[in-house]
Amino acid sequence: MNIVKPATRSSRVVTVTVMAACLLFAAGNASARAWIDGINGQTSLNFAAGAGEVSSADGGAIHFWGYQDLGNNEGVGLPQYPGPTIILNQGDAVTLTLSSNLPFSRCTSIVFPGHSVTVTPGTGDQDGALTRETCPGGAPVTYTFTASQPGTYTYYSGTDSELQVEMGLMGAIIVRPASPVQAYNSTETSFDHEVLFLLTSIDPTIHQLAEQNRFDEIDLATRWPVYWFINGRSAPDDLGPAFVPYLPHQPY
């Protein structure tokens, strides 16, 4: 089992939970089937950050912010919780353009830990603490990187990360090696099935305050999550098929 835990940024508390990808190995099996849902093989991506409602297991709805695929590459055109899974091949040169539709004129961005990223000159609206940012009604920002190393990665907002990741602005990246039935460049990591687990949690108080534009009242040092999700769903919804219509913002 291969487990990847991403780096997180927080001045006071960790506001993102563990994200992991697991591969079940079966060495020597040449008939591998990799059925992770996501944007597969697309290297030119067009995302926006927007708001929506997450369905919880108790029948409630929680305001969230998520990335959406404007190219509609996987049949989903709404903000997703978590963001679209990006599935690449080793060596792919990726271009991702991001715009912001967040409420209350909130600017945002994306960082890609584990990848060397270049921002296209002249794109975006302002420089942030970590990368170039885009703001509602402003200029989109374009990021480029090469998926040089196979493995599982995360991407998430580089703008006010402690809050924006809590709100849902994060997702997973899978980079497959040259051999499609190996997790890495070794025959010892051959596999016959592939499963992604991206684990997140939500403090509904923070989300409610953000929905009401009461950002000055948000104290992330007292964050207390009470909802837990696997790939954006909690039981029993996590047992349902992908892309069911009654979970429009939680397609996986």
HELIX and SHEET records of a PDB file:
HELIX    1   1 PRO A  103  SER A  105  5                                   3    
HELIX    2   2 SER A  161  MET A  167  1                                   7    
HELIX    3   3 THR A  187  THR A  189  5                                   3    
HELIX    4   4 PRO A  204  GLU A  211  1                                   8    
HELIX    5   5 PHE A  215  GLU A  217  5                                   3    
HELIX    6   6 LEU A  220  THR A  222  5                                   3    
HELIX    7   7 ASP A  237  LEU A  239  5                                   3    
SHEET    1   A 3 MET A  19  PHE A  25  0                                        
SHEET    2   A 3 PHE A 191  ILE A 202 -1                                        
SHEET    3   A 3 TYR A 227  ILE A 230 -1                                        
SHEET    1   B 4 ILE A  39  ASN A  40  0                                        
SHEET    2   B 4 ILE A  86  ASN A  89  1                                        
SHEET    3   B 4 MET A 170  ARG A 176  1                                        
SHEET    4   B 4 GLY A 151  TYR A 156 -1                                        
SHEET    1   C 5 ALA A  61  ASP A  69  0                                        
SHEET    2   C 5 SER A  44  SER A  55 -1                                        
SHEET    3   C 5 ALA A  93  SER A 100  1                                        
SHEET    4   C 5 VAL A 141  THR A 146 -1                                        
SHEET    5   C 5 THR A 118  VAL A 119 -1                                        
SHEET    1   D 2 GLN A 126  ASP A 127  0                                        
SHEET    2   D 2 ARG A 132  GLU A 133 -1                                        
END                                                                             
